[in-house]
Amino acid sequence: MDTKNEGKVIQMAHALADKSLEPASAVQRIEMLEIIEKLAAHLVTESRLVNAAI
C-alpha cells in the first residue's frame, strides 16, 4: 500500500474511531457503516492490486 493510500485508510479509521466514542444515534450508525463500506472497498481494491502483482 503506498503512502497516499495508507493516509486514506488511516483517515477513515480515525473517523470511525471518533464516531464510535459517542453514543450512536441512527444517523451516526449509518455514517459509521458508510465509513466501514469505504474501508472495505479500499481493502478489496488493494487486495486485487496485490494479487495482480503476484
NULOBA-148034 format. One record per residue (C-alpha): x, y, z; chain; residue in one letter. Coordinates in Angstrom, 3 decimals. Example, Ala and Ser with C-alpha at 12.3 -4.5 7.8 and 13.67 -1.06 7.14 Angstrom:
% residues 2
{px->12.300 py->-4.500 pz->7.800 ch->A aa->a}
{px->13.670 py->-1.060 pz->7.140 ch->A aa->s}
***
This chain:
% residues 54
{px->0.000 py->0.000 pz->0.000 ch->A aa->m}
{px->1.505 py->3.317 pz->-0.964 ch->A aa->d}
{px->1.749 py->6.299 pz->1.358 ch->A aa->t}
{px->-1.229 py->8.110 pz->-0.210 ch->A aa->k}
{px->-3.492 py->5.088 pz->0.262 ch->A aa->n}
{px->-2.184 py->4.480 pz->3.768 ch->A aa->e}
{px->-3.149 py->8.047 pz->4.627 ch->A aa->g}
{px->-6.686 py->7.486 pz->3.325 ch->A aa->k}
{px->-7.068 py->4.283 pz->5.340 ch->A aa->v}
{px->-5.749 py->5.988 pz->8.474 ch->A aa->i}
{px->-8.146 py->8.928 pz->7.992 ch->A aa->q}
{px->-11.109 py->6.584 pz->7.569 ch->A aa->m}
{px->-10.106 py->4.554 pz->10.619 ch->A aa->a}
{px->-9.774 py->7.728 pz->12.693 ch->A aa->h}
{px->-13.189 py->8.935 pz->11.518 ch->A aa->a}
{px->-14.703 py->5.613 pz->12.538 ch->A aa->l}
{px->-12.948 py->5.679 pz->15.904 ch->A aa->a}
{px->-14.124 py->9.242 pz->16.559 ch->A aa->d}
{px->-17.722 py->8.271 pz->15.844 ch->A aa->k}
{px->-17.517 py->5.131 pz->17.980 ch->A aa->s}
{px->-16.594 py->7.172 pz->21.068 ch->A aa->l}
{px->-20.022 py->8.805 pz->21.156 ch->A aa->e}
{px->-23.392 py->7.209 pz->21.889 ch->A aa->p}
{px->-24.594 py->6.421 pz->18.377 ch->A aa->a}
{px->-27.825 py->7.784 pz->17.010 ch->A aa->s}
{px->-29.377 py->6.213 pz->13.934 ch->A aa->a}
{px->-27.678 py->8.800 pz->11.719 ch->A aa->v}
{px->-24.293 py->8.184 pz->13.348 ch->A aa->q}
{px->-24.670 py->4.420 pz->12.897 ch->A aa->r}
{px->-25.375 py->4.979 pz->9.206 ch->A aa->i}
{px->-22.309 py->7.239 pz->8.943 ch->A aa->e}
{px->-20.200 py->4.572 pz->10.666 ch->A aa->m}
{px->-21.487 py->1.930 pz->8.237 ch->A aa->l}
{px->-20.626 py->4.195 pz->5.304 ch->A aa->e}
{px->-17.073 py->4.553 pz->6.614 ch->A aa->i}
{px->-16.827 py->0.773 pz->7.063 ch->A aa->i}
{px->-18.063 py->0.279 pz->3.484 ch->A aa->e}
{px->-15.407 py->2.689 pz->2.185 ch->A aa->k}
{px->-12.704 py->0.910 pz->4.173 ch->A aa->l}
{px->-13.861 py->-2.476 pz->2.914 ch->A aa->a}
{px->-13.945 py->-1.279 pz->-0.698 ch->A aa->a}
{px->-10.479 py->0.183 pz->-0.336 ch->A aa->h}
{px->-9.115 py->-3.038 pz->1.147 ch->A aa->l}
{px->-10.692 py->-5.110 pz->-1.638 ch->A aa->v}
{px->-9.080 py->-2.835 pz->-4.222 ch->A aa->t}
{px->-5.691 py->-3.120 pz->-2.513 ch->A aa->e}
{px->-6.061 py->-6.897 pz->-2.315 ch->A aa->s}
{px->-6.820 py->-7.099 pz->-6.035 ch->A aa->r}
{px->-3.795 py->-4.962 pz->-6.839 ch->A aa->l}
{px->-1.571 py->-7.195 pz->-4.725 ch->A aa->v}
{px->-2.993 py->-10.346 pz->-6.318 ch->A aa->n}
{px->-2.498 py->-8.886 pz->-9.796 ch->A aa->a}
{px->1.112 py->-8.079 pz->-8.965 ch->A aa->a}
{px->1.842 py->-11.629 pz->-7.824 ch->A aa->i}
***
